[in-house]
C-alpha cells in the first residue's frame, strides 16, 4: 500500500462528544514538538490492534504517520504501511489504505461526577484497529 493522507480521528462524532478540542490541539502540538527534536525521526509509529501499553513495541509496528494536521476538529496524517511482519498482515488483510480505521492512543482525564469535559493530556500514536 502506498502512503496516503488518512483520517485518524474525527472529534465531531457522537463517540467523541465531550472531549475538549483545545486539549487535543495542545497534545498534538506537544507531540509535534517532540518529533522535531534533533536526532529523532520525524514520524511516529503505530501498531495493528489494541495494545495494552502506551509504549509502541518495535516488534509490532505496522505503519508510520507523518505530516499530522488538524482541520475542522479532524486529525489527518500521511500513513505508510511498513514492510514489517505486522505491516504485511495489514497489507494482506486490507486492499486499500482508505479501509483502515484508526484508534488514538492517548491519556487524559474524565469529568468529575459527569461535570466538565474530557481532557486529552498526551497523544502517543494512532493504531490500526479491527
C-alpha positions in Angstrom: 0.0 0.0 0.0 1.2 3.5 -0.8 1.5 6.4 1.6 -1.7 8.3 1.7 -3.4 11.1 3.8 -5.8 9.4 6.1 -8.4 10.4 8.6 -7.0 9.4 12.0 -9.6 10.8 14.4 -12.9 12.7 13.9 -13.8 14.7 17.0 -17.1 15.7 15.5 -18.7 12.3 16.0 -21.1 11.3 18.8 -18.4 9.0 20.2 -16.0 11.9 20.7 -18.6 14.2 22.2 -17.4 15.8 25.4 -13.7 15.9 24.5 -12.1 19.3 25.0 -10.8 20.0 21.5 -8.3 22.7 22.8 -6.7 19.9 24.9 -6.4 17.8 21.8 -4.7 20.7 19.9 -2.3 21.2 22.8 -1.5 17.4 23.0 -1.0 17.4 19.2 1.4 20.4 19.3 3.3 18.7 22.1 3.6 15.5 20.0 4.8 17.5 17.0 7.4 19.4 19.1 8.8 16.0 20.4 9.1 14.7 16.9 11.1 17.7 15.8 13.8 17.3 18.4 17.3 16.8 16.8 18.2 13.1 16.4 14.6 11.8 16.4 12.7 10.5 13.4 10.1 12.9 12.1 7.3 10.4 12.2 5.5 8.3 14.7 4.9 4.6 14.5 1.7 2.7 15.2 0.7 -0.9 15.7 -2.1 -3.2 14.5 -4.7 -3.9 17.1 -5.3 -2.5 20.6 -2.0 -2.6 22.5 -2.2 -2.7 26.3 0.7 -0.4 26.8 1.3 3.2 26.0 4.7 2.5 24.6 4.9 1.4 20.9 6.5 -2.1 20.6 9.1 -2.3 17.9 8.2 -5.9 17.1 4.6 -4.9 16.5 5.0 -1.8 14.4 2.8 -1.8 11.3 2.8 1.7 10.0 4.3 5.2 10.2 2.5 8.5 10.3 3.9 11.9 9.1 2.6 15.4 8.5 -0.1 15.3 11.2 -2.6 18.1 11.0 -5.9 19.1 12.5 -8.7 20.6 10.4 -12.3 21.2 11.4 -11.8 19.0 14.6 -10.5 16.1 12.5 -6.9 14.8 12.6 -5.3 13.7 9.4 -1.9 12.2 8.7 0.2 10.6 5.9 0.1 6.9 6.7 2.5 4.4 5.2 2.2 0.7 5.8 5.7 -0.6 6.6 7.5 -3.7 5.3 7.4 -5.3 8.8 5.7 -8.5 9.9 2.6 -6.6 11.2 2.7 -4.3 8.1 2.5 -7.3 5.9 -0.6 -8.5 7.9 -2.2 -5.2 7.3 -1.4 -5.3 3.5 -2.8 -8.8 3.2 -5.9 -8.0 5.2 -6.9 -4.7 3.6 -6.9 -3.9 -0.2 -7.0 -0.1 0.2 -5.5 2.2 2.8 -8.8 4.1 3.0 -10.4 0.9 4.5 -8.3 1.3 7.6 -9.7 2.6 10.9 -7.5 4.2 13.5 -7.7 4.4 17.2 -6.0 7.2 19.1 -3.6 6.0 21.9 -3.7 8.8 24.4 -4.1 9.6 28.1 -6.4 12.1 29.7 -8.8 12.9 32.4 -12.6 12.4 32.6 -15.1 14.8 34.0 -15.6 14.7 37.8 -19.1 13.4 38.6 -20.1 13.8 35.0 -19.4 17.6 35.1 -16.9 19.1 32.6 -15.1 17.9 29.5 -12.8 15.0 28.8 -9.2 16.4 28.6 -6.6 14.8 26.4 -3.2 15.2 28.1 -0.9 13.2 25.8 -1.2 11.6 22.4 1.2 8.6 21.8 0.1 7.4 18.4 -2.7 6.0 16.3 -3.1 2.3 15.9 -4.9 0.4 13.2 -7.9 -1.2 14.8 -10.1 -4.0 13.5 
